[in-house]
Amino acid sequence: MKHSLKRQFVIISTLILISASVINVEAGGSGPSAPKPSVGVLSEEVVRARLASAGYGEIKSIQQKGQSYVVETARDGHPVHVKVDAVTGQISEENR
């Protein structure tokens, strides 16, 4: 039950972050603290939420390289490097 509530929280948080990103882009939002992602590219916050909902742990580093994010994180207690598509959010590569 506890894991189910945590998963629901992560999913809802992810949806809120995605919605906020879309609203910000559509509204032309670019306040002083607003991130300035490329058009059609997911924000780092959305990528972090997507990784959390996929079961990844603490993110040690995240770096955008072109159409991908390169992330150093952990899964099942083991360090892993993953590549996340910056447009679709799909986790496209995992090396343990």
DARAPE-V794000 format. One line per field, one symbol per residue. ss: DSSP state (H for helix, E for strand, - for the rest). psi: psi as a letter, one per 30 degrees, with the letter a starting at -180 (. if undefined). burial: 1 if it has 24 or more other ideal C-beta (glycine too) atoms within 12 Angstrom, else 0. A space follows every 50 residues. Layout:
ss=???
psi=???
burial=???
//
This chain:
ss=-HHHHHHHHHHHHHHHHHHHHHHHHH-----------------HHHHHHH HHH-------EEEEE--EEEEEEEE--EEEEEEEE-----EEEEE-
psi=eeeeeeeeeeeeeeeeeeeeeeeeeefgkhlefklillkgkkleeeeeee eefgglbkjelkkkjbglkkkjalkhgkklklkkkfefgkjfkkk.
burial=00000000000001001100100000000000000000001111111111 1111010010010100011111100000011111110010100100
//
